[in-house]
Amino acid sequence: MAMKNILFASLLATSVSANGAENFVVQDIQIEGLQRVALGAALLKMPVRIGDSVDGQDVSEMIRALYATGNFEDIKVLRDNDVLVVQVKERPTIASISFSGNKAIKEEQLQQNLDASGVRVGEALDRTTLSTIEKGLEDFYYSVGKYNAGVKAVVTPLPRNRSDLKFVFTEGVSAKIKQINFIGNQQFSDKELLGRFNLNVDVAWWNFLADDKYQKQVLAGDIEALKSYYLDRGYLKFRIDSTHVAISPDKKGVYITLGLDEGMPYTVKEVKFRGELLGKEDEFEALVPFEYGDTYNGSAVTSLEERVKRLLGEAGYAYPQVRTIPEFDDENQSVSLIVNVEAGNRIYVRDIRFIGNNATKDEVLRREMRQMEASWLNSKSIQTGKDRLNRLGFFETVDVQTVRVPGSEDQVDLVYNVKEANSGSVNFGVGYGTESGISFQVGLQQDNFVGSGNRVGINAMMNDYQKNISLDYRDPYWNLDGVSMGGKIFYNEFEASEAGIVDYTNESYGASLTWGFPFDELNRFEFGVGYTHNKIGNVPTYDQAQRFAQSIGQEDGDILTNDFDVNVSWIRSNLNRGYFPTAGNYQRAFAKATMPSSDAQYFKLQYDVRQYIPLTKKHEFTLLMRGRLGYGNGYGQTDGNDNLFPFYENYYAGGFTTLRGFGSNTAGPKAVYSTNGNPDTCNSASCVSATDDSVGGNAVALASLEVIVPTPFASEEARSQIRTSVFVDAASVWDTEFAFDPGHQNDPYYYDYSDPMNFRASYGAALQWMSPMGPLVFSVAKPIEIYEGDDEEFFTFTIGRTF
């Protein structure tokens, strides 16, 4: 009898209605097989209660309800007289999740995907979900050309109904593109069209932007680039009729065939504006890039739409819609462009808020704003505010969002989201030279002192050739007009022989004050005054130094000078950010002259420039060009003698900041000695000798060409803090007052030091990292052009400065 009940119950659970089973009243419900799930929780999910009359439909609903909980992988319902028996097999609990063989996908990404699917430790294991995940991951690999890839979820049972879950990846290699064919192209050759593609066949080693491995997403981008290529040349009706991707039998090769319908090129007949023109039709028409009969250009049309939007944005229309509608004249192969303008509501800014400035005071950011609250929105002013925040150098990233005010059609809030950078640095440097050995320097500077935006620097530096202590301060907003004020106090002891320069000592101290005046958003002028006391000991006896000593009447003993100077500088910067810029230009021109009452009467002129040119749209590759021109000389006379440029103010080349690959200050003119001790009476080659001691010159020209490239093996987040580059440096230092004696050319250290064409050059690679201690820079370099007496320095490591 019991067997009959079980058999009947089995039919009841599956097809009781079809077999016409009788209804019965449930006197009791028993659930067998529960381990993890509580009995009460299971009973609550069941739509059947004791005392209910059930039939086959009720049992089906009950089974579906239990399955919907996600806790069970098998359910059977049986009848024992008037008792309903439910036999369940619980899904195992996930005890651990691991991955093996995944290289193209990071574990963090995989874990996020699993979490989104509800697959995590402690949850029930759903094999259907695992199959879906396996299929999705394989589809990803197929999209990047790994057609031999496979993903298998391996479930290992453990005691107490638990399981270990391990995803095993077999990635294989990406299929390479064997051939790309175009069908239907008459106007442009296959070679011209392939030049638009990032995907390509037989990629040359130097073409780092191309790829010979198939990727579905890259192909989609290449197809869009191909469409743009035709549109920019007037083929307004160009289309791609078919895209066929064939895989070789071994799944290692891909053949791509694109069917093209080029159409014919169109010329522009006219450009009309319609819609909400707001009386700006003349301004819009001034933006039109076409003349009658010009060939249509899709990029120019897009640019026109963006410029119209920008013009409206500057007038307070934050969300304009601009769409260009072509009207074709196929008979004449011309097109009329109808630019439809929907300005929308005029918007004004309610509030400006800042997020992420945990250390920097709100007023430091707010004073850089050019968009004012409670005024009409101006997209140009908003962007200017973002640029000015970037140029401060306090932030790694700056983003701005325009947020609509709920319930208002004409108000928005501006939210600037910043990520603060380490604006303080410990200046610590280590260098190694083939002759100079290891050197160290240390210091401390805070560019955003306690979040005030003011710069405070306390530097106590000691190395083989220098002892220095200085205190400098700068307030960029000394008054409400943006006038800045700064000052510096310093004491310095310098041992020239240890710095790669001919032997002398200089004990100096002084102070300076500087005021800065903004001219416009990009240009700034600074004016300063200063005082410096120099005590030159162990006065060198080489000719260049002796001539200076004679010019100021201090030929015997130490040289003492008290110099008062005035200086003026012009600074222009439109860099896209303050640290690690990738676009823009920085220029600085500086002029300094001592006052006539000073012991040393001289002037100095210097011009520095940096130009960043992005080579790709996302600025992964950037060209950096740097240059410097400097010149100094004496002016006037003292006791009938022409004043000369002080030898201790000379320019030098060599080292991290000027010419990598060379020892600090060693590249340039060398010391020349007169054997009779008098440079003015020593006129023959026999009484002149030169050494390998560097003395510098009163003129300098520096140039550097640097390509910034993505840092290998670094994540996207890390790349915002790390910069890698390859470079070529060149430098020339010369002495315009040097009198060259051609008869002395047999001396290996003697040449025409007044010739600016005696340049040095090097090449190498550099890595810069914005560490918690401050910027770290590593570089390796090798000289290309080197002279006798120059020191070679292959590796340098510096903390505290970047380019």
Number of C-alpha atoms within 10 A of each C-alpha: 7 10 9 11 15 17 13 17 22 16 19 25 23 16 16 20 15 10 12 11 15 11 13 16 16 18 14 15 16 13 15 14 12 14 13 14 12 9 13 8 10 15 15 11 16 16 15 18 15 12 12 15 13 16 18 21 14 16 23 16 14 19 19 15 15 21 16 11 11 14 21 19 16 13 17 18 22 21 23 17 16 14 16 23 18 18 16 20 16 20 20 25 23 23 19 13 16 13 15 12 13 15 10 10 14 10 14 9 10 15 16 13 14 16 12 10 13 14 21 19 16 12 15 22 27 18 13 9 14 19 13 12 19 18 14 13 19 21 16 15 22 20 16 18 25 24 22 17 18 18 21 17 17 14 17 12 15 13 7 10 15 19 22 18 23 16 19 17 21 17 20 15 16 23 24 23 22 18 15 16 12 15 14 13 15 11 11 11 10 14 8 10 16 17 12 17 19 19 23 21 16 13 15 11 7 7 9 9 11 17 19 19 22 26 20 14 11 17 16 11 14 18 17 13 16 20 20 19 18 22 24 18 17 24 23 24 14 19 16 15 11 11 13 10 12 13 17 11 8 9 16 20 19 22 17 17 16 18 16 17 17 20 16 14 19 25 24 21 21 16 18 15 16 11 11 14 16 10 8 12 13 9 12 20 14 8 14 17 13 18 12 11 13 15 20 24 23 19 14 15 20 14 14 21 22 14 16 24 23 18 20 27 23 17 17 23 24 25 15 20 16 20 15 18 13 15 13 17 13 10 6 10 14 24 23 19 20 16 21 18 21 19 21 16 14 18 23 22 23 18 15 17 13 15 14 13 18 12 13 18 14 15 11 19 21 16 14 16 19 17 21 17 16 14 13 21 29 24 21 16 16 21 16 17 22 24 21 23 26 22 18 18 20 25 21 19 18 18 15 17 12 17 13 16 14 8 7 9 13 19 23 23 18 20 16 21 17 22 15 17 17 19 24 21 22 20 22 20 20 17 21 17 19 13 12 17 12 14 17 17 21 16 20 18 21 19 21 21 17 13 19 17 22 19 20 22 19 16 19 18 18 18 18 17 17 19 16 19 17 18 16 18 21 21 19 19 16 15 10 8 9 16 17 19 20 19 18 17 18 18 17 18 18 20 20 20 15 17 20 23 22 22 18 17 22 22 18 19 19 18 18 18 18 19 19 24 17 16 13 8 14 13 15 17 18 18 18 18 18 18 17 19 18 20 17 19 16 13 19 18 20 23 19 23 21 20 21 21 23 15 21 22 14 14 15 9 11 16 18 18 17 17 21 22 20 18 18 18 18 19 20 18 20 18 22 19 24 20 23 19 20 23 18 16 19 16 18 18 18 18 18 19 23 24 15 15 11 16 18 25 25 23 21 20 18 18 18 18 18 20 22 21 18 18 16 10 8 9 16 14 19 23 21 23 18 20 19 19 17 19 21 25 21 20 17 12 14 14 9 8 12 16 23 26 25 23 18 16 14 20 22 26 28 24 21 22 11 21 29 33 28 29 28 26 22 26 32 30 30 26 23 22 22 21 13 11 15 16 19 11 10 15 12 11 15 11 16 20 17 18 18 22 22 26 27 27 30 24 23 23 22 21 21 21 17 22 19 24 16 18 18 8 8 12 11 10 8 13 16 17 17 20 19 21 20 18 20 21 23 23 26 25 30 26 25 16 14 15 10 14 14 11 10 18 13 10 13 14 20 23 18 17 21 19 15 16 12 18 18 23 22 20 21 19 18 20 18 23 20 25 15 13 16 22 24 23 23 18 21 17 23 19 22 13 12 19 15 12 18 24 25 24 25 19 22 24 19 20 24 21 18 18 11
